[in-house]
Amino acid sequence: MASVSTYLNFVNQTEAAFNFYKSVFGTEFIGNIARFSDIPPSDDMPPIPEADKNLIMNVALPILGGHVLMGTDAPESMGFKLTMGNNVYITLHPDTRTETDRLFRALSEGGKVEQELQDMFWGDYYGSCEDKFGVHWMFNCDEKKS
């Protein structure tokens, strides 16, 4: 079922922030906390620096009304330069790749593609963009290729 979540980027404070949010909302993390050390080695990507391996790659916490707060640390060693404005993304979880492609094309038109839609190592179809108004969007579709 399609859904929307809010994605927060932090500089090495995701674990502390999400433990705080967990205590405030009294909920539990969805699944495991993924760390950068969980990324499989790839010829397309340099090795993860030792200092960044324990940082959080992804965490999800239900808050109110079915809304999920998600987050990551944004290591500069991986090209992230966090500033106010790019630390929050609206994350769309469409039901189909077709809908994901449509939304991605529409929202990135006149804006900036940050990462083209592609199959990711965690098994989903993912991409991100900034729209022409400066709003940041992530797309994550778990529909498998047929």
PECOR-V75248 format. One record per residue. N is the residue number from 1. RES is the residue in one small letter. PHI is phi in whole degrees, 0 to 359 (none if undefined). Layout:
n:res:phi
N:RES:PHI
N:RES:PHI
This chain:
n:res:phi
1:m:none
2:a:299
3:s:206
4:v:230
5:s:224
6:t:251
7:y:246
8:l:250
9:n:253
10:f:230
11:v:262
12:n:58
13:q:233
14:t:299
15:e:299
16:a:296
17:a:297
18:f:285
19:n:294
20:f:296
21:y:299
22:k:300
23:s:290
24:v:292
25:f:271
26:g:66
27:t:246
28:e:246
29:f:299
30:i:275
31:g:66
32:n:271
33:i:280
34:a:270
35:r:249
36:f:299
37:s:294
38:d:280
39:i:289
40:p:291
41:p:302
42:s:212
43:d:293
44:d:278
45:m:220
46:p:293
47:p:299
48:i:287
49:p:301
50:e:307
51:a:294
52:d:259
53:k:299
54:n:271
55:l:292
56:i:276
57:m:274
58:n:200
59:v:216
60:a:227
61:l:222
62:p:291
63:i:245
64:l:235
65:g:57
66:g:82
67:h:284
68:v:246
69:l:265
70:m:238
71:g:200
72:t:207
73:d:277
74:a:238
75:p:292
76:e:298
77:s:297
78:m:255
79:g:93
80:f:280
81:k:229
82:l:282
83:t:222
84:m:301
85:g:115
86:n:254
87:n:267
88:v:229
89:y:236
90:i:270
91:t:253
92:l:260
93:h:240
94:p:294
95:d:286
96:t:228
97:r:296
98:t:300
99:e:293
100:t:299
101:d:300
102:r:298
103:l:296
104:f:299
105:r:300
106:a:294
107:l:285
108:s:272
109:e:299
110:g:81
111:g:249
112:k:222
113:v:282
114:e:270
115:q:215
116:e:300
117:l:298
118:q:198
119:d:288
120:m:250
121:f:297
122:w:276
123:g:101
124:d:255
125:y:263
126:y:224
127:g:193
128:s:212
129:c:206
130:e:244
131:d:282
132:k:294
133:f:256
134:g:88
135:v:275
136:h:264
137:w:231
138:m:242
139:f:232
140:n:218
141:c:245
142:d:261
143:e:292
144:k:279
145:k:300
146:s:255
